Amino acid sequence: MNASLSSLLPGRPRLLGLGEPTHGENDLLGLRNEIFRELVEQQGYRTVAVESDCLMGLVVDDYVTAGAGALDEVMERGFSHEWGAFAGNRDLVSWMREHNDGRPAAEQVRFAGFDGPLEITGAASPRQAMTALHAVLPADLVPCTAETLDRLLGADERWSNPAAMMDPSQSVGQSAEAIELRVLADEMVSLVEALAPRLAAQGQWHRARLYGRTAIGLLRYHHGMAGTSPSRIAKLLGVRDSMMAANLLALAARGLTLVSAHNSHLQRPMSSMRMGGDSVRWWSAGAIAETQLADDYAFIATALGTIRHRGVGVPPEGTIEGLLYARPEDHCLVDPATVTGSDFTARVSPWFGYAPLDPAQLTAVDGVLFLKYARES
């Protein structure tokens, strides 16, 4: 029998993580949209955060709250990783704009990206974050001129050079300019905190803090890319998820938030993956955020039955997915305590893009959302 969100989560966590085992499946995005609408209409949630560039997400938020821009342009400019091309994301943005139309600001729903402007394989220049942060601060207090900032940043291509991921010597993250930029970023973030009342009165405080977090996070990431430690990749993954966690904590401080991301970014146990034949481990954004939120964080993991267009067939008996696949419903939300079975075996996916549920982590989730079929879009 299906569980309900209210029975699984009676306390309305300020941050509710809804994981997914793979990216880009519109059936999963459709379920996320249904859950968000239910949370908005029945439980007072006001923000949805997705695994996309936090600065690009401001374009979407301006659209859903104030109608700024045209939908096609917003979907192109407001999402990273090409997520704007997916129908489920377009449907979400359209519904949010329709919901907000004519409502006062206090009753509107908000959109946020919570990832940094980066991916495992590289990171953007800190230019956008640094220059935006510089622009919102008083000219007589900022620690440098815009011209000095531009000179230190140099060409954006130096920062986004894809060769730097595999060859640390190609990274500019530990150059003299990068080190000076880290000092300047720290000084500007200090100003944001010192000028909080002024910036809040101007409606700039939350965005200024976001620019500051992003600038410092990107400079840390680039510094790590230039490192030669054997734990270099694990450190980079940790920096990325710590940036995610900081964004999520800021959102949760403003109100009830649903966050949609890969299970590995929201799970409580350490996350792991193989890169270059080596296994690397790091703490997820959800695990980091939970250290501050405690019971105000909850996590629902999602699992899939079949993704036939990716070569993922019927799950074998003896796996968690196999047990749930035998149920009559196309999808269900279940209490993990009711998923009984002895010695579940871990499902092995023939497609690298799908990560099945780990039976050892079943006790570390607050709910399991299961979708029997993911259809080709």
N, C-alpha and C positions, 0 to 999 in steps of 0.2 A: 504494500500500500504506500502511496506517495506520502512523504512528509511535507509539511508546509514550512515556509520560511519562518513564520512566527513560532512554530513549535520547536524548530531547530535553534532559533536565535531569539529567545524571548526578551533579551535585553537591548535590542537595537544597537549593535556595535557602531561606534563612530566611523570605523573603517571596515568595510566588508569586502573581502577579497573573493572574486569569482575567477578561478583559474580556467585555463584551457590547455589541452594537451598538444595542440597544434595550432598554427596560425592560418588565417585566411579562409576558413570554412564558413560560408554564409549561414548555414543552419545553426552553427554555434553562435554566430553574431545575432541571429534572430532570437534565440533563447535569451541571450544577454539583454537584448532590448526589452523583451517581455518582463524579465525580472526587474529591470530598472524602472519601467513604468509602474509595476506593482509596488516597488519600494517608494516611489514618488507619491503615488496616489493613496497608499494605505499606511505608510510608515514614516512619511515626512523626510525622506532622503532628498537632497538637493543638488548633489554633484556626482557626475560620472567621470572617472579618470581612466584613460586608456594608455596602453603601452606604445606611446608615440612621443615625438619631440615636444618637450614642454614649452618651448618658445613658439613653435608652429601652432600649438594648441590654442594660443591666444587669439589667433585668427578665427578659429571656430567659436570660441567663447564670445567674441565680439559679434559674431553673426547670430548665435542663438539668443543672446541677451538684447542686442540692439538692432539686429537686422543689417549689420554692416557688410557690404559686399554682396555678390551673387553666389548662389549655391554651388554652381560648377567651379568657380574660382576658389571658393572656400574649401571644397573637397580636394582640390589640387594643391593648394598652398598651406592647408591647415593640418595635414597629416604627413608623417614621415613613413619610411618603409613601404611606400605606395599603398598604405591602408585606405587612402581616400577613394581608391578605385573599387572597393568592395561595396556591394549593394547594402549589406547590413549596416555599414557605417553611415552611408548616405541616408538610410531610413532613420537611423538614430538622430542624426543632425536635423533632418526635416521635422521629426516629431518634436524635438526640443524647441525648435523655433516656433512651431505651431502652438505648443503648450505655453510658451512665454508671451506670445502676442497679446498685448493688452493687460498683462499682469504687472503689478508693482514689483520692484527689484527684489524685495524681501521674499516674494513667493516664486521667483523664477528659478529654473534649474540651470546649472552651470556645467560647462565642459572643461576638462583639463587633460593635457598630455602630461605624463609624469616621468617619462624617460628623458635622459639627457640628449643633446644633439650629437649622438654617437651610436655606434654599433660595435660589436666585438672586434670587427676588423679595422676599425678606425674611428676618428673623432673629427668633428668640425673645428674650424678656427674659433677661438673665443671672441672674435670681433663683435658679433651681434650682441652678445651678452654684455661685453665690456663697454661698448659704445652706448648701448641703451641705459646701462647703469650710470655712466658718466653724464648722460643727458638729463637724467631726472634729479641730479644733485646740484646744489647752488654753485655757480661758477666761481665764487670767491672762496669756496671751501674744498673743492676737489683737488687732489694732490698733484694733478698734472693737467696740461692743456690737451685738447682734442688732437692737436697736431703731434704732440709727443706720443699719445696713445697710438695714433695711426702709424707712426714710425716704428714703434716697438712691435706692433702686430705684424707689420710687413705684409707680404703677399699671402692671401688665404691658402693658396696651393701648398705652401710650405707645411702648413698644419695638417691638411687633409691628405697628404701624400700616402697612398695605400701601401707603399713599400715599407713604411715605418713599422707596420705590425710585425713583420717577419724579420726586419733588420733594424734594431734599435739605433744604429748609427745614422739612419735616415730621418730620425725624429728630431724636431727642434725643441722638444719639451724640456730639455735641461740647458738650453742656450742662455747666455747672459740676458738676452731680451725677455725670455720666458720667466726667468727668475725675478727680474724687475717687475714684470706684469703681475706676478703672484703677490708681490709686496703692495703694488697699487690696488689690486683687487681687494686685498685684506683691508687696506685703509678706506676704500670706498664702502665696503660692507660695514665697517665700524661707523662710518658716517650715517648710513641708513638707520642703524639702531639708535644713534644719538639724535637723529632728526625725525624719529618715528611720529611724534605728534604732528609735525608740519607736513610730512609726506602723507600721513593718513588723512589730514584735512583736505589735501589736494587729490585724494583718491589714488595715490601713487605707491603707498607703502607696500602692499602685497606684491605688486609687480616688481618694485625695486628689490625686495627680498629675493624674488625668483631670479631676477637678473644676477644678483650677487651669488646666490647658490650655484647657478649655472656656470658663471665665470670661474669661480674657484674650483668647482668640480671638473670642468674641462681642463684647466691648467694642471690639476692633480693628475688627470688621466694622461695628458701629454707627457708630464714628467715621468709617469710610470712607463709609458711607451719607450722612452729613451733609456730605461734601466736595463741592466743585464743580469738581474737576479734570476736564479732557477725558478723562483716563484712568481716571475713577472706576470704571466697570464692570470694566475689566481688573484694577484693584487689588482689587476685591471678589472676583472669581473667584480671584485669586491668594491672598487671605487664606483663602478657603474651602479650597482645595486644600492650603495649608500646614498648616491645622488637621488635615485628613485625614492628611497625611504624618506629622505629629507623633504622631498616634494609631497609625498603622501601625508607625512605628519603635519605639514603646513595646511593641506586641504582638510584633514580631519579636525584641525583646530578651528576651522571656520564652519564646520557643519557635517552632517551625516553624508558619507561618501561611499559609493560603490566603485571599486577598482577592478578593471578587467585586464588581465595579463596572462602570460604563460604560467602554468602551475609552478614552474621552477623559480619564478620571481616572487611567488607568494607563499610558498610552503614553509613550514616551521623547521623541519630538519635541514641540515646543510644541503645545498644544491651541488650537483656534480655534472661534469660532461667530459668528453674526451676531445682533446685537441692535439693534433700532431702525434697521435699514438699515446699521449700521456693523459692521465685522469687528473682533472683539476677540481677543487672544491672551494666553495665560498658560501657566505650567508646571504640569503635572499632579502629583498626589500621588505617583504612581509615579516620575516623573522626579526629583522632589525627594528622595524616599526613597533612590533609587539613588545619589545623590551620597554618601551615607553607607554604604550597604550594598554597593555595587560588585557583585561577582559573586554576592552573596547576594540579589540581586533578579532575578527573571525575569518575563517577561510573555508570556502566551498571548492573542492576540486572537481574538475569535469573529466569524464572519460567517454570514449567513443566505442561503438560496436564495430561498424564497418566504414571504411573509406575506400570504396571499390575503385574509384578513379585514381587512387594512389597505391593500389595493390594490397590494401589492408582488408582481409576477408573476415569471416565469422570468427570471433574469439574462441580459443579452445576451452573446453571444460576444465575446471580446476583453477581458472583465473577469476579475478573479481569481475572483469568484463564479461566472461562467459556466464557467470551466475546472473548478472543483471540483464544480459542479452536474452535469457530465457524468459524474462518477464513479458507480459503481453503489451505493455505500453511502449509507444515510440520513444518516449523520454520520461524520466522520473527523477525526483529528488528524494534521496534516502538518507536516513540516519545511519552513520557508519556502524553504530552499535547493533543494528539489525542485519548487517551483512555478515551472516554467520557462515562458517566453513572452517575446516581444519586444514592447515598447511596449504594456503593458496600458493599457487606457483605464479611467478612473474611472467606476464605476457611479453613476448618478443615481437616487435614490429618489423615487418620486412622493409618498411620505409623509414628512413632516418628522421623524417619530419614529424613523426608521431611518437610521443612519449607515453607509453601505457602507465597505469597506476602501479606504484610500488606497494605490494601488500604490507611491507614493513612500516609504511607511512599511514596506514588506514586509521590508526588510533590518533593521528596528529591532525586530522581534519574534522571540521564541524558538520560537514555534509558532503555527499557525493551527488553530483548532477550527471546523469547518464543519458546519452543520446544514442539510440540504436543505429541510426543510419545518417551518415553525412553524404549528401548528394552533391554531384558535380554541379557547379553554378552555370 
